[in-house]
């Protein structure tokens, strides 16, 4: 929620320099008043306002350069050739490479793909000020970032332009000493942003440039050995736009996706654009001293789309296009919110009461239009639009739809009581209605309550030690709802389809059909959460400590209900699941001074225990992320959601005696020994079990900071512990792809290795199947941010009409401590693919130099 306006789809439209504060509401009681979207917590973002006094003008500039924080260690050309020869000899074939050592290092495809020292530039200009009548903050910002993968080909680059104005007017104040209508204030917070981006495929073994860079043979050169012969055979071979040389081609690949990654990056791709305007108009009237009414109207207007084109190209014998193509899409949406809140507060001696009642209504609507065509008159980026495409009707595509309006309507009330800053009580109730549900369950009521006890204010602690500043116990309980399921799940809608033949035999006709099964009884998903907390402060609050325990139970989870395949339609959505989340949160802060030096230290940690109690289907489990090597994730009653699913291993067979004593008939020395979980003497699918999970047990962070005269320093570390990563990039089941360098330590004879199996192109034992062999510890500690600044003395800067001048150097992701072998342990994938690494886009290591000026 940004300045009172709920925002969907993330807050990337915000300029970080415009943010004044961020508050996270995690317990049910504090988030209850925010209604339907508070089931997973609330993030309150407040943007900046002016400060009383003369007008302030500030300008901030920074320039940074980015590099990958690490590169994946793979085989060089000599090592690759030796391993390939070994694979051929194992099949009884002649080796392919006659002199592997003459190949040397070969091509380092990662170094070719990465865009080193990619620039990152930020400009920010603000004008702000305040008086008794008006408060204003106006800003404009520009940010650009070249990607570390493909940025040198204008791919994965990003630009953001932002404009913001926050203004408050005091139209009527108490100076007239009226007994009624004391004060009237109104304001507007408005922000516009335009984002432009060029995307690339990530977290894909071979579909993206990173996956291809890992898998490409180091024996293959970047450019074709004989350019003229290549272009004569394949005129649409891709050329490097930087020098005109044609890239080499992967010939005879057995996997469709593998192409020269530089060639794929050289193709034009798709440019994404988004324009967003978010405004919140509000007015607050003080009717009496203690009674106020506040009304607001917020709008979130978005326009976004994609424009792309592709010339005819030839990347490989299995990946080519013999025609040019152009495509475009346009989208728009409008989200609005109207809110009215009446609040009252009163002090009666030691008793303080606050109360509010309110109404909120929200809706959204939108449209989409997309189209494309083939055969451009000229393969020119400036003429790549559908007006220059000459494709006949069979190649012309067009689609569009109108988003059906979605509505939320709510009533809420909250009462707070405070006695002498000793005892505190708060109760909230909210009634939410959503158009996502039918008349049977349109509305739901969500209550919450919280209590607090400042025991340090009790008389029996009046003479407490001076070092003990304060102590407070807290407890809360509450319910929240979730309605994020899409529309019309409660009733049958119609769609076009061509699933069945009618009329003439064998002719399939397009017609209307039901669009999935409906569930008229679908209702709100509910989360019930209990929190108990303790706050302590010592040494005049220089040292502060807080601890929280929480338990959250989600019932009626909104999930698809499996139906038999012969039903012929998509599954209905129902309230079928139960999930428990519980854990602890700790936070400690300490600040102190030594002369002119001021220090602050802080740390926090969170422990999470996640458990799927009930999935909601008869079998109690469901397999999800699948792969050639098998099912990777599963949801199952009594386990975390989701978890990695596969076989456990127990080292390698070292000799034929061990193989003959085992229960794997297709094994041979150097193969993986799998664990017989059910002890039935057979290794089969029933022996699969939990082999890891992508949800960390612990998440933590700590920060260090100090100021001394004009010098300031800050450092922030972040990490996780007790988490696994399924590293798919280590797979060895495909011919000819490059492999991790640890394969040089593979099993080559008895006791040569007990972890890395023998190398072969084929494995009757299925060594490559989904197992804990590919699961790694994903714990890490990372220096996320570090900054050192210096503010010049004001008596020097005023001579050049500058009231404040600060220069700084900063770094992001400078240090990472982890045992994970992949690109990055900070895996962004979520949902049922949580923790699976298929070649994720790595975090950038960034060094920045900046300046802050105030006039």
Secondary structure as the mmCIF struct_conf table of DSSP 4:
data_model
#
loop_
_struct_conf.conf_type_id
_struct_conf.id
_struct_conf.beg_label_comp_id
_struct_conf.beg_label_asym_id
_struct_conf.beg_label_seq_id
_struct_conf.end_label_comp_id
_struct_conf.end_label_asym_id
_struct_conf.end_label_seq_id
STRN STRN1 UNK A 2 UNK A 2
TURN_TY1_P TURN_TY1_P1 UNK A 3 UNK A 4
STRN STRN2 UNK A 5 UNK A 5
BEND BEND1 UNK A 9 UNK A 9
BEND BEND2 UNK A 11 UNK A 11
TURN_TY1_P TURN_TY1_P2 UNK A 12 UNK A 13
BEND BEND3 UNK A 14 UNK A 14
HELX_RH_3T_P HELX_RH_3T_P1 UNK A 16 UNK A 18
STRN STRN3 UNK A 19 UNK A 25
BEND BEND4 UNK A 27 UNK A 27
HELX_RH_AL_P HELX_RH_AL_P1 UNK A 28 UNK A 31
HELX_RH_3T_P HELX_RH_3T_P2 UNK A 32 UNK A 38
TURN_TY1_P TURN_TY1_P3 UNK A 39 UNK A 40
STRN STRN4 UNK A 42 UNK A 47
STRN STRN5 UNK A 52 UNK A 52
STRN STRN6 UNK A 53 UNK A 68
BEND BEND5 UNK A 69 UNK A 69
STRN STRN7 UNK A 74 UNK A 74
HELX_RH_AL_P HELX_RH_AL_P2 UNK A 77 UNK A 90
TURN_TY1_P TURN_TY1_P4 UNK A 91 UNK A 92
BEND BEND6 UNK A 96 UNK A 96
BEND BEND7 UNK A 98 UNK A 98
HELX_RH_3T_P HELX_RH_3T_P3 UNK A 100 UNK A 103
TURN_TY1_P TURN_TY1_P5 UNK A 104 UNK A 105
HELX_RH_AL_P HELX_RH_AL_P3 UNK A 109 UNK A 113
STRN STRN8 UNK A 114 UNK A 114
TURN_TY1_P TURN_TY1_P6 UNK A 116 UNK A 117
STRN STRN9 UNK A 118 UNK A 130
BEND BEND8 UNK A 132 UNK A 133
STRN STRN10 UNK A 134 UNK A 145
TURN_TY1_P TURN_TY1_P7 UNK A 148 UNK A 148
STRN STRN11 UNK A 149 UNK A 149
TURN_TY1_P TURN_TY1_P8 UNK A 150 UNK A 150
HELX_RH_3T_P HELX_RH_3T_P4 UNK A 151 UNK A 153
TURN_TY1_P TURN_TY1_P9 UNK A 154 UNK A 154
BEND BEND9 UNK A 156 UNK A 156
STRN STRN12 UNK A 158 UNK A 172
HELX_RH_3T_P HELX_RH_3T_P5 UNK A 174 UNK A 176
BEND BEND10 UNK A 179 UNK A 181
STRN STRN13 UNK A 183 UNK A 198
BEND BEND11 UNK A 203 UNK A 203
TURN_TY1_P TURN_TY1_P10 UNK A 205 UNK A 207
BEND BEND12 UNK A 208 UNK A 208
HELX_RH_AL_P HELX_RH_AL_P4 UNK A 209 UNK A 215
BEND BEND13 UNK A 216 UNK A 216
TURN_TY1_P TURN_TY1_P11 UNK A 218 UNK A 219
BEND BEND14 UNK A 220 UNK A 220
BEND BEND15 UNK A 222 UNK A 222
STRN STRN14 UNK A 223 UNK A 223
BEND BEND16 UNK A 225 UNK A 226
HELX_RH_AL_P HELX_RH_AL_P5 UNK A 227 UNK A 233
TURN_TY1_P TURN_TY1_P12 UNK A 235 UNK A 236
STRN STRN15 UNK A 237 UNK A 237
STRN STRN16 UNK A 239 UNK A 239
TURN_TY1_P TURN_TY1_P13 UNK A 241 UNK A 243
HELX_LH_PP_P HELX_LH_PP_P1 UNK A 245 UNK A 245
STRN STRN17 UNK A 246 UNK A 247
HELX_LH_PP_P HELX_LH_PP_P2 UNK A 248 UNK A 248
STRN STRN18 UNK A 250 UNK A 250
BEND BEND17 UNK A 252 UNK A 252
BEND BEND18 UNK A 254 UNK A 255
TURN_TY1_P TURN_TY1_P14 UNK A 256 UNK A 257
HELX_RH_AL_P HELX_RH_AL_P6 UNK A 261 UNK A 266
BEND BEND19 UNK A 267 UNK A 267
STRN STRN19 UNK A 269 UNK A 286
BEND BEND20 UNK A 287 UNK A 290
STRN STRN20 UNK A 291 UNK A 310
STRN STRN21 UNK A 313 UNK A 316
TURN_TY1_P TURN_TY1_P15 UNK A 317 UNK A 318
STRN STRN22 UNK A 319 UNK A 321
BEND BEND21 UNK A 322 UNK A 323
STRN STRN23 UNK A 325 UNK A 348
TURN_TY1_P TURN_TY1_P16 UNK A 349 UNK A 350
STRN STRN24 UNK A 351 UNK A 374
STRN STRN25 UNK A 376 UNK A 376
BEND BEND22 UNK A 377 UNK A 378
HELX_RH_3T_P HELX_RH_3T_P6 UNK A 381 UNK A 383
BEND BEND23 UNK A 385 UNK A 385
HELX_RH_3T_P HELX_RH_3T_P7 UNK A 386 UNK A 388
STRN STRN26 UNK A 389 UNK A 389
HELX_RH_3T_P HELX_RH_3T_P8 UNK A 393 UNK A 395
STRN STRN27 UNK A 397 UNK A 419
TURN_TY1_P TURN_TY1_P17 UNK A 420 UNK A 422
STRN STRN28 UNK A 423 UNK A 434
TURN_TY1_P TURN_TY1_P18 UNK A 435 UNK A 436
BEND BEND24 UNK A 437 UNK A 437
TURN_TY1_P TURN_TY1_P19 UNK A 439 UNK A 440
BEND BEND25 UNK A 441 UNK A 442
STRN STRN29 UNK A 443 UNK A 453
HELX_RH_3T_P HELX_RH_3T_P9 UNK A 455 UNK A 457
BEND BEND26 UNK A 458 UNK A 458
HELX_RH_3T_P HELX_RH_3T_P10 UNK A 459 UNK A 461
TURN_TY1_P TURN_TY1_P20 UNK A 462 UNK A 463
TURN_TY1_P TURN_TY1_P21 UNK A 466 UNK A 467
STRN STRN30 UNK A 468 UNK A 482
BEND BEND27 UNK A 485 UNK A 485
BEND BEND28 UNK A 487 UNK A 487
TURN_TY1_P TURN_TY1_P22 UNK A 489 UNK A 490
BEND BEND29 UNK A 491 UNK A 491
STRN STRN31 UNK A 494 UNK A 497
BEND BEND30 UNK A 500 UNK A 500
STRN STRN32 UNK A 501 UNK A 501
BEND BEND31 UNK A 503 UNK A 504
TURN_TY1_P TURN_TY1_P23 UNK A 505 UNK A 506
STRN STRN33 UNK A 508 UNK A 508
STRN STRN34 UNK A 511 UNK A 514
BEND BEND32 UNK A 516 UNK A 516
TURN_TY1_P TURN_TY1_P24 UNK A 520 UNK A 521
STRN STRN35 UNK A 525 UNK A 538
TURN_TY1_P TURN_TY1_P25 UNK A 539 UNK A 542
STRN STRN36 UNK A 543 UNK A 560
HELX_LH_PP_P HELX_LH_PP_P3 UNK A 561 UNK A 562
HELX_RH_3T_P HELX_RH_3T_P11 UNK A 565 UNK A 567
BEND BEND33 UNK A 569 UNK A 569
HELX_LH_PP_P HELX_LH_PP_P4 UNK A 570 UNK A 572
STRN STRN37 UNK A 573 UNK A 594
TURN_TY1_P TURN_TY1_P26 UNK A 595 UNK A 596
STRN STRN38 UNK A 597 UNK A 614
BEND BEND34 UNK A 616 UNK A 617
TURN_TY1_P TURN_TY1_P27 UNK A 618 UNK A 619
BEND BEND35 UNK A 620 UNK A 620
STRN STRN39 UNK A 621 UNK A 623
TURN_TY1_P TURN_TY1_P28 UNK A 628 UNK A 629
STRN STRN40 UNK A 633 UNK A 636
TURN_TY1_P TURN_TY1_P29 UNK A 637 UNK A 638
STRN STRN41 UNK A 639 UNK A 639
BEND BEND36 UNK A 641 UNK A 642
STRN STRN42 UNK A 643 UNK A 646
STRN STRN43 UNK A 647 UNK A 647
STRN STRN44 UNK A 649 UNK A 652
BEND BEND37 UNK A 655 UNK A 655
HELX_RH_AL_P HELX_RH_AL_P7 UNK A 656 UNK A 661
BEND BEND38 UNK A 662 UNK A 663
TURN_TY1_P TURN_TY1_P30 UNK A 665 UNK A 666
TURN_TY1_P TURN_TY1_P31 UNK A 669 UNK A 670
BEND BEND39 UNK A 671 UNK A 671
STRN STRN45 UNK A 672 UNK A 674
HELX_LH_PP_P HELX_LH_PP_P5 UNK A 675 UNK A 675
TURN_TY1_P TURN_TY1_P32 UNK A 677 UNK A 678
BEND BEND40 UNK A 680 UNK A 681
BEND BEND41 UNK A 684 UNK A 684
HELX_RH_3T_P HELX_RH_3T_P12 UNK A 685 UNK A 687
STRN STRN46 UNK A 689 UNK A 692
BEND BEND42 UNK A 694 UNK A 695
BEND BEND43 UNK A 697 UNK A 697
STRN STRN47 UNK A 698 UNK A 708
TURN_TY1_P TURN_TY1_P33 UNK A 709 UNK A 710
STRN STRN48 UNK A 711 UNK A 721
BEND BEND44 UNK A 722 UNK A 722
STRN STRN49 UNK A 724 UNK A 727
HELX_RH_3T_P HELX_RH_3T_P13 UNK A 728 UNK A 730
BEND BEND45 UNK A 734 UNK A 734
TURN_TY1_P TURN_TY1_P34 UNK A 735 UNK A 736
STRN STRN50 UNK A 740 UNK A 740
HELX_RH_3T_P HELX_RH_3T_P14 UNK A 741 UNK A 745
BEND BEND46 UNK A 746 UNK A 746
BEND BEND47 UNK A 749 UNK A 749
TURN_TY1_P TURN_TY1_P35 UNK A 750 UNK A 751
BEND BEND48 UNK A 752 UNK A 752
BEND BEND49 UNK A 754 UNK A 756
HELX_LH_PP_P HELX_LH_PP_P6 UNK A 757 UNK A 759
BEND BEND50 UNK A 761 UNK A 761
TURN_TY1_P TURN_TY1_P36 UNK A 764 UNK A 765
TURN_TY1_P TURN_TY1_P37 UNK A 767 UNK A 768
BEND BEND51 UNK A 769 UNK A 770
STRN STRN51 UNK A 771 UNK A 771
HELX_RH_3T_P HELX_RH_3T_P15 UNK A 772 UNK A 774
STRN STRN52 UNK A 775 UNK A 777
STRN STRN53 UNK A 780 UNK A 791
HELX_LH_PP_P HELX_LH_PP_P7 UNK A 792 UNK A 793
HELX_RH_AL_P HELX_RH_AL_P8 UNK A 794 UNK A 797
HELX_RH_3T_P HELX_RH_3T_P16 UNK A 798 UNK A 800
TURN_TY1_P TURN_TY1_P38 UNK A 801 UNK A 801
BEND BEND52 UNK A 803 UNK A 803
STRN STRN54 UNK A 804 UNK A 812
BEND BEND53 UNK A 813 UNK A 813
STRN STRN55 UNK A 816 UNK A 818
BEND BEND54 UNK A 822 UNK A 823
BEND BEND55 UNK A 825 UNK A 825
HELX_RH_3T_P HELX_RH_3T_P17 UNK A 831 UNK A 833
TURN_TY1_P TURN_TY1_P39 UNK A 834 UNK A 835
STRN STRN56 UNK A 836 UNK A 837
BEND BEND56 UNK A 838 UNK A 839
HELX_LH_PP_P HELX_LH_PP_P8 UNK A 840 UNK A 843
STRN STRN57 UNK A 844 UNK A 854
#
